[in-house]
């Protein structure tokens, strides 16, 4: 158990957390930065305390801060140290939190600080290895986590031993606990041509499958009456035996023990990669811990329809030429067991209704061609231990110019996501964990989309293309007007992924953000020109509107606090942002007018 860290690591991580806090709090307009010179800024966080730093402002009205330049100034005098907890104590009066919420925030802060120092140590261990050729599990274990959340590793509910066993940066493998559950207690769904036996055989080795079946037979259980469900070892230890005590006592739920392959957690914690055979299914399991915005359970609402959603998305992708390089990670099965007493309480906190379930999803590894590699798009703005962005490393190995690589990325990733919205009325929450990119010879090759449970929404108008969704599906899915749906792309990908990609690229190579968004704009315009039949739908979505709403994620936590709620929290909105695509078009029109 690590209880003390290297002094330099402790100082470095504290500075990083403060730099991220200053940047995001200014972005969310909670704090305000004053420009002293072109590269020197000051943020006053109280009547007596301010923070000065070197940095620059991106096209997204977002500060990029050199954390090593940070200086805490008290009554005009430079203080000795920059500490994360002291920063938030200094800024407390500006955050709008009461003392109870602020104390909970500090709890989450210390947990993030601890895990970030462990992560830094792991990044150092990998610093002499080529990041670009790491396997998916190792690569994800080095990522910093949610780019916008001030505290990206709160994991409230886990102790140090849990972090060492289950956190991605631990690098440890786990095996799953299996339960036999009475079929009438479960909601279940399977993809076409999939049944429970095939699912289990594709989940674990033949040896482990045989051992599991032998255990079931030894207990006198029948698949006619029982179905099998895996549980994360933490969830089994801390949650299930307590909250499902009635079901265990009545033999509606029977513990079978630990079986199957070894897994490692992705950055999302709940989704697990199979390490014995990476081509086998990923499994997503509930973890009743608070991390970033919510408790990480599984909502049973989408379990009955998830394979159908996958099938629809796959059929659309296969039939549309624009989506020829778009792959769908199909959700081949889902299973969910409701705790009945909590279900009977209409206003119960959502976490009590998300304790026990599983989703099986195809692995990207099962779809890769020779020389092809799948990465989270969040990987692209990751900075290695020596502060080089992963994107720069991939570009350097690709043999392409930066401009050519970016154009290929936008054609491969942005155009299909936009096309799904414009033609089909389908929005995917396109943040850096939901959207994957495959690289072939380190060049963008294909797009992978996944995670349709709650992160797939559809237009609230009945356009012909939405007829592929049954009335039942339409009643379950969230439906949004076009100007809201587009934010699954604008906020989900542009603000949450491209905002950081364009910044790290400039810092690494001097590639100007204006050029970055010029290329993106040209790709979007070319797509519009190739599809005049969709032109009437373009204005409603508003991809090229002059401004877009500034969606706030941290202010929500300050506002709602840490108490229970019946629903997961929703974001808030600040003042509008200048849309860099529209800004580019406006400047292009001005230049054209000057020339003529």
PyMOL commands that set and color helices and strands:
alter all, ss='L'
color gray80, all
select helices_A, chain A and resi 7-27+67-69+84-95+99-125+131-133+136-141+160-166+168-170+183-185+196-201+206-218+233-243+245-249+300-319+321-323+340-343+350-353+364-367+377-381+390-398+402-424+464-468+471-476+482-485+487-509+513-530+532-541+554-560+580-595
alter helices_A, ss='H'
color red, helices_A
select strands_A, chain A and resi 33-35+40-44+49-57+63-65+71-74+77-78+174-182+186-190+226-231+253-265+271-274+282-285+287-291+294-296+326-328+331-337+356-361+372-376+426-428+435-440+443-449+456-459+479-480+547-548+551-552+572-573+577-578
alter strands_A, ss='S'
color yellow, strands_A
deselect
rebuild
show_as cartoon
